[in-house]
Amino acid sequence: MKLIFPLILAAVAIPLAVQADDDIDDAARNAFNSFEEAWQGGDAKGIGALFDKDSKVALQLQESGSYSRDQAISIIKKYFEANSVVSLELSKDGYQGSSSPYATYGYEYTDADGRKQSARLYVALSKKNGRYVVTRIAVMGK
């Protein structure tokens, strides 16, 4: 009996510890996965599909501000025309859950002059009308 209790405790505690570290729901994770795929492909329209049509999107790229969905897609398209994605890797901290989940990435790209650059890419989501939408994208120097 002394051996069984620690095994039962471990069987309950380990999944709870993993769940505490991974507190982001599947819908948010799917939105991040869609964002990652579109960003790596330089697909401004794919990223735009993750915006809410009636809300502003905060961008901090070559231009910074709060934009409508169509304006944000246009700015992201210009950004990709001047910068080619080399790599995008979710940071070791991964996704952060809550009512407004966010993710940070290590990001490398080639700029308009052909120079390889390193930065951090920050993406925030909010839940709107039952789905997660991208509300902020920021490229920040390392």
C-alpha positions, -999 to +999 in steps of 0.1 A: +000+000+000+029+023+007+041+020-028+007+024-045-001+058-030+030+075-044+023+060-078-013+072-078-002+107-066+024+108-094-002+097-120-025+126-110+002+153-103+022+149-136-007+156-160-018+186-138+017+200-139+018+196-177-016+212-180-005+242-159+024+249-183+003+245-213-027+266-205-036+277-240-066+262-256-066+243-289-085+271-308-058+296-299-030+271-308-046+266-342-048+303-348-011+306-339-003+277-363-022+294-391-004+326-384+030+309-384+023+291-417+011+324-434+041+344-420+066+319-431+050+319-466+049+357-468+012+354-472-004+388-462-039+376-472-035+345-451-026+366-421-055+390-429-079+360-427-069+359-390-080+395-384-115+405-373-132+425-401-146+451-377-117+456-353-084+475-356-051+457-358-020+471-340+011+467-362+047+475-354+066+467-386+082+493-408+051+514-400+035+515-366-001+522-357-036+508-355-052+499-388-083+484-403-082+449-417-076+460-453-050+486-443-031+461-422-031+435-450-017+462-474+011+471-449+020+435-443+021+429-480+046+459-484+066+445-455+069+411-472+079+427-505+108+444-487+117+415-463+120+378-470+114+354-442+145+332-435+133+314-403+106+317-377+109+297-344+086+298-314+106+310-285+115+285-257+088+301-235+063+291-262+027+303-261+013+322-231-023+316-223-050+337-207-080+356-221-055+372-246-029+347-255+003+357-272+034+342-287+070+353-293+092+340-320+129+342-329+127+356-364+153+360-391+147+377-424+166+393-453+159+430-457+155+450-489+193+455-491+199+417-489+212+418-453+202+391-429+185+405-398+175+390-365+145+401-345+117+390-321+082+386-335+054+392-311+018+381-319-013+387-297-047+372-301-082+380-287-114+361-288-140+378-310-173+363-320-163+329-308-129+327-326-094+338-319-082+367-341-048+384-344-049+418-327-012+428-327+019+420-346+053+435-337+087+430-351+113+441-325+150+442-327+168+416-306 
